[in-house]
Amino acid sequence: MAWRTLLQALVIPVVILAFMANASQAEARGCIKGAAVGAVAGHVAGHHAVLGAVTGCAVGHHLAKKEEQRQRQLRQQQTQPQSQPPAPQTPGPRPAPEAGAATV
């Protein structure tokens, strides 16, 4: 019982500080959904809902940031003017073979 009390005394302030550090809306993208999934998974895995929520928040935030970067890159590619591909070069006229030269 003492370990559980000690663990709660340490984990709860850490979780609160983590949420306070990521309090802005831009930083919270993906955190809420990840925390909810992580809390359920942690609870099912052995009553570690808080640890699951913290981990889920971190993972959700990371995935959301990757998706945002992918979207930004896609938008950037779409806004760049597309250059026309170079025209295929046709070979010029061949020089006439010399008299008496064997053709291959």
N, C-alpha and C positions, 0 to 999 in steps of 0.2 A: 504494500500500500504506500510506503514511503517513496518508492521509485516513481509510482504514478503521480503522486503529488509533486515531486521534484520535476518530473518531466513536464507536467502541465505548467508549472511555475516558470520553466525555461522556454517551452515552445510557444505559449500564448503571447508573451511579449515579443518574441522574434517574429511571429506571424503579424502582429499588429504593426511592428516597425516595417516589415516588408510591404504591407499594404499602404502604409503612410508614405513610404519612399516612392511607390508607384501610384500615387493618388491622382495624377493628372489623367484626363480622359484619353489622351493620345497614347499614354503608356499602358492603360488598362485594356487595350484592345486584345481580345483573346484570353485575358486572364480570368474573367468571370466564368466563361464557358469551361475553360480548362480546370478551374478550381472546383466547379460543380462535379465534373466527371471524376476528377481526382479524389474528391471527398467520398463519393460513392464507392469508387474502387478501393480506396484505403479502408473504408469501413468494412467492406465485404472481405478484404484480405486480412483482417484481424484487428478491427477497431482502431485503425490509424487514420481516421478521417482528416484530422488537421494536417498531418504530414502529407497525405494524399492531396489535400487542397493546395498546399504550398507548392508541391511538385507540379500539380496540374496547372497551376497559375503560371509557373515558369515555362512549362512546355507550351501551353496555349499562347503565351505572349511571344515565344520564339517562333512558333508556326505562323502566327498572325503577321509578325514582322517579315518573315520570308515571303509570305503571300503578297504583302504590300510592296515589297521590293520587286517581286516578279511583275506585279501590275504596273508599277512605275516604269520598269524597263520596257514592257509591252507598249505603253502609251508613248514612250520616247521613240520607239521604233516606228510607230504609226505616224507621228508628227514630223519625222524627218522626210524631206523630199526624196522621192524615189528616183534615182538616176536611171536613165535609159540604158539598157545593156548595149555594149559596143556592137556595131554592125559586123556580121561575119565577113572576114576578108576572103575574097575570091582570088585564086592564084592568077597571076598575070600571064601573058602569052609566053609560051616556051620558045627559047631560041631554036632556030632551025639547026638540025644536025649537020655536022660537017660532011663534006663529000668523002665517001670512002670509009666513014666510021660505022662500026657495027652497032646496030640498035639492040638493046636488051629487052 
